[in-house]
């Protein structure tokens, strides 16, 4: 095995730098204790529209080195279980099945360049898979570096889901009906508040 002399060490500097730059960027993952999505559903009741707040908590997902993040949303993560109380045994497995799976890709190299206290806004393409359908939409997201090891992620613009599309999806319609919703408003405003931490 060839040996390096002390005299050759300065020449290794550029080579080591190139090798380090070729390594993938540090991977990130969501902190479940601090990651949630909140939604406002307007129930169209006989007495008039009634806004109700719902949350999907304990978001989990690990980003690949290229920033690809896959985020499954399960019924067990929502406040539906708390509102409904104990479910019958035949529904227990249903709560762990993803209601929808979100996939997106963020630029890890830009996160690494952020100083503590700095923010940047990126428009990400968000793929939403529910049942047999997948739709892709742009989403403006704000990344704020709170410490060297953590970045807060929030939506940078108002986001609203189409209530008619939600009720047209068989899985989501079943969840809505479990909550007592027969009809809902055309818009369901959604807010994201999540934290990415380095693995």
C-alpha positions in Angstrom: 0.0 0.0 0.0 1.6 3.4 -1.0 2.5 5.7 1.8 2.2 9.5 1.9 5.2 11.5 3.1 4.8 14.6 5.3 5.9 16.6 2.3 3.0 15.4 0.2 0.3 16.4 2.8 -0.2 19.9 1.4 -1.0 18.4 -2.0 -3.7 16.2 -0.5 -5.7 19.2 0.7 -7.5 19.9 -2.7 -8.1 16.2 -3.2 -9.7 15.8 0.2 -11.8 18.9 -0.4 -13.1 17.5 -3.7 -14.0 14.2 -2.0 -15.8 15.9 0.8 -17.8 18.0 -1.6 -18.8 14.8 -3.5 -20.4 13.4 -0.3 -24.2 13.7 -0.1 -25.5 16.6 2.0 -26.6 15.9 5.5 -29.9 14.1 5.6 -32.9 15.7 7.4 -36.0 14.2 9.1 -39.2 15.6 10.5 -39.4 16.0 14.3 -42.8 14.3 15.1 -43.2 16.2 18.3 -43.1 19.5 16.5 -44.6 18.8 13.1 -48.3 19.1 12.3 -50.8 20.2 9.7 -53.9 22.2 10.7 -57.1 22.5 8.6 -60.3 24.4 9.0 -63.3 22.5 7.7 -66.6 24.5 7.3 -69.5 22.2 8.0 -72.6 23.2 6.0 -75.3 22.6 8.6 -79.0 23.4 8.4 -78.4 26.3 10.9 -75.6 27.7 8.8 -71.8 27.2 8.2 -69.8 26.0 11.2 -66.0 26.2 11.0 -64.2 23.4 12.8 -60.4 23.0 13.4 -58.6 19.7 12.8 -55.0 18.6 13.1 -52.8 15.9 11.8 -49.9 15.6 14.3 -46.7 13.6 14.7 -45.7 14.0 11.1 -42.9 11.6 10.2 -40.7 11.5 7.2 -37.0 11.2 6.4 -35.5 13.1 3.5 -33.0 11.4 1.1 -29.7 13.1 0.4 -31.2 14.8 -2.6 -34.0 16.3 -0.5 -36.8 14.0 -1.5 -39.2 13.7 1.3 -42.1 11.1 1.5 -44.7 11.9 4.1 -47.5 9.4 4.8 -50.6 10.8 6.6 -52.5 8.3 8.7 -55.8 8.5 10.4 -54.1 7.6 13.7 -52.1 10.9 13.5 -55.3 13.0 13.3 -57.5 14.3 16.1 -60.3 12.1 14.6 -59.5 9.3 17.1 -59.7 11.7 20.1 -63.0 13.1 18.9 -64.6 9.7 18.2 -63.3 7.8 21.2 -62.4 4.1 21.1 -63.0 2.5 17.7 -64.4 -0.9 17.1 -61.8 -3.7 16.6 -62.5 -4.0 12.8 -61.5 -0.4 12.4 -58.2 -0.5 14.4 -56.1 -1.5 11.4 -57.7 1.1 9.2 -56.3 3.9 11.4 -52.7 3.0 10.5 -53.3 3.0 6.7 -52.2 6.2 5.0 -55.1 8.4 4.0 -52.8 10.2 1.7 -49.0 10.2 0.9 -47.2 13.4 0.1 -44.0 13.5 -1.8 -41.8 16.6 -2.5 -38.2 17.6 -2.9 -36.5 20.5 -1.3 -32.9 21.8 -1.9 -30.7 20.5 1.0 -27.7 22.5 -0.2 -29.7 25.8 0.3 -30.7 24.8 3.8 -27.1 24.1 4.6 -26.2 27.6 3.4 -28.7 29.3 5.7 -27.4 31.1 8.8 -29.2 30.8 12.0 -32.2 33.3 11.9 -32.3 33.5 8.1 -35.2 32.3 6.0 -35.8 31.4 2.4 -38.9 30.7 0.4 -39.0 27.9 -2.2 -41.8 26.8 -4.4 -41.9 23.0 -4.2 -43.8 20.6 -6.3 -46.0 18.6 -4.0 -47.4 15.2 -5.2 -50.5 14.0 -3.3 -51.4 10.4 -3.6 -54.8 9.3 -2.2 -56.5 6.1 -3.2 -55.8 5.5 -6.9 -55.3 9.2 -7.8 -52.2 11.4 -7.7 -52.2 15.1 -8.2 -49.3 17.5 -8.3 -49.4 21.1 -7.1 -46.9 23.9 -6.5 -46.5 24.9 -2.8 -44.6 28.0 -1.5 -42.8 27.0 1.6 -40.7 29.1 4.0 -37.6 27.5 5.6 -36.2 29.3 8.7 -33.0 28.1 10.3 -33.5 28.1 14.1 -30.2 26.4 15.0 -27.4 24.6 13.2 -29.4 21.3 13.6 -33.0 22.4 13.0 -35.1 24.2 10.4 -38.7 25.3 10.8 -41.0 24.8 7.8 -44.2 26.7 7.2 -46.3 27.6 4.2 -45.4 30.9 2.8 -48.8 31.6 1.2 -52.4 30.9 2.0 -53.2 27.3 1.0 -56.7 25.8 0.6 -57.8 22.4 -0.4 -60.8 21.9 -2.7 -63.6 20.7 -0.5 -65.4 19.1 -3.4 -62.3 17.0 -4.3 -62.0 15.9 -0.7 -65.6 14.7 -0.6 -65.2 13.0 -4.0 -62.3 10.8 -2.7 -63.9 7.6 -1.2 -61.3 7.3 1.7 -61.5 10.9 2.7 -65.2 11.0 2.3 -65.5 8.1 4.7 -63.3 9.9 7.3 -65.5 13.1 6.9 -68.7 11.1 7.4 -67.2 9.5 10.5 -66.8 13.0 11.8 -70.4 13.8 11.0 -69.8 15.9 7.9 -72.4 15.4 5.2 -71.5 18.6 3.3 -68.5 21.0 3.7 -67.5 24.3 2.2 -65.7 24.5 -1.1 -62.4 25.6 0.6 -60.5 23.9 3.4 -57.6 26.3 4.5 -54.5 24.4 5.6 -51.4 25.5 7.5 -48.1 23.7 8.0 -45.9 24.0 11.0 -43.0 21.4 11.0 -39.4 21.1 12.1 -36.6 19.4 10.1 -33.7 18.1 12.2 -30.4 16.7 11.0 -30.1 12.9 11.3 
